[in-house]
Amino acid sequence: MADRLRLEDCVNDVCPWSGEPVSADSLTLYKGEVVGFCNTGCRDKFEAAASAFDAAIEGKK
């Protein structure tokens, strides 16, 4: 999936964790939108945090 995500479709220009420019190899899909990060470590940290919050929200419904 990540290999099909494109930098030009990214909703952000800078990494939300570090403030550095996003990298084409560090993109993820979140709620239908491409979100970029400066490196795969920041991307993986976001994916883990988002999954935890999404699960908690679903559990309250």
Secondary structure, 3 states (H helix, E strand, C coil): CHHHCCHHHECCCECCCCCCECCCCCEEEECCEEEECCCHHHHHHHHHHHHHHHHHHHHHC
